């Protein structure tokens, strides 16, 4: 599940995309293609989240859900 970056009226901040993950170590390439960035491996912090230094995507550990 992801929330896309949205802009509001003047003076409001941009809301970065939030991606819910189940693993503590993830790879981010900014979505790939010509608008992406080099693939980087990120490890979630003790608070269960991390922000990509290239594209500002926010990765958050999901709680609950289906465990197969």
N, C-alpha and C positions, 0 to 999 in steps of 0.2 A: 504494500500500500504506500502511495507517495502523494505528497501534497506539492503541487507545482509552485514555482516562484511567482508571486503576484505583486503588483504595484498598486498602491492606493492613491489618494489625493496628495497634493504637494505637502511635504513635511512628514509623511508616513514612511516608515522603514519598509524595506523589501523583506518578504518572508521567504527564506530559502526552502528548497525541497527537503522534506523529511522522509527517510526511507527506514522502514522497520525491518530488522534483521534478526536472525536466530543465532548466528555465529558470532564469536568474539573477535574474529579476524576477518576482514572483508577487503575486497579489491574495488577501487573506484577508478573509472576512466572518463568521468564526466559525461557519460552517455555515448561515447565513441563518435566516430565520424569526424568531419572537419571541425566541429565545434567542441570536441572532446579535449582531453589532455592525456599526458602519459599515464599509464596504469600505475597506481600506487597502492601499496598494501597498508591498511590502517587497522589498529587494534583498539577496540572499545576500552574506555577508561573504567575506573572503579564505579563511576556513576552510570555506566551502561550506555554511554554515547560518545560520539566523536564527530568532528566537523572536518571535511576534506579541505586541506589548505589550498587546493587549486580552484575548486568550483563551489565551495561552501555548502555542499550537500551535507545534511545532518543525518547521521546514522544512529538509530536508537534500537536497543535490544527490546524485542517484543516480550511481553509477559503473558503467560497462559497460552491458550491456543491448543491445537492438536499436536500431540507428540506420538508419532507412529513408530 
